[in-house]
Amino acid sequence: MVNNKKSKVKKEKQLPIVRTREERSQEVKKIITTLSELQLSVEYKPIHELYNIMNEYISRGERVIVNIPFPEIKKNIEGILSVNVKEEVWLRLNNI
């Protein structure tokens, strides 16, 4: 009797490529320039909270999911501050 099963080659799992502290700070600088273009400063409490979250993201190097209500302009700040290089870092102002 012939065995017709193909032998499977096990793939080694690759470890995720992690952003360095400098790369995380560059991503945050992009977000800060966009916020300044939108004229959203630290005077707003949700923006101040976002700055604190981004500061922790740079120092700790952990993935952060952002969801901050922004009632002054009737929007939410949503996004992901990712540590993995393959995952995009993004934020958006979403309507409530």
Secondary structure, 3 states (H helix, E strand, C coil): CCCCCCCCCCCCCCCCCECCHHHHHHHHHHHHHHHHHCCCCCCCHHHHHHHHHHHHHHHHCCCEEEEEEECCCCEEEEEEECCECCCCCEEEEEEC
